[in-house]
Amino acid sequence: MEADSKKISIRTAYNVSGMSFSPKEIGEEIKKNIPEFAMSYKPDYRQPIADSWPQSIDDSVARKDWGWKEEYDLGAMTKDMLENLNDKF
């Protein structure tokens, strides 16, 4: 909404990508903050749906046209999530 309209090259929609991670990766990140954390998981019937999604989204046009950049990586997201969960419980 705030981008210079002269820089907009697409008038329909842009792809934007933030992050993608596996259960194992987020479990490892949580464990960095809570060493005693333990997790188990088992994919269910929805896993084939997730496996059919594209492995990545090309957000290069959004980055070029209006300087889009994600604000969180997995570590920052996990830290923020845990801080906000602690505030609730």
QUILINRA-V753314 format. One record per run of one state. SS is the DSSP state (~ for helix, > for strand, _ for the rest). FROM is the first residue (numbers start at 1). TO is the last residue. If there is no record, write none. Layout:
ss->{SS:SS}
from->{FROM:FROM}
to->{TO:TO}
//
This chain:
ss->{_:~:_:~:_:~:_:~:_:~:_}
from->{1:5:8:23:34:47:52:60:67:74:89}
to->{4:7:22:33:46:51:59:66:73:88:89}
//
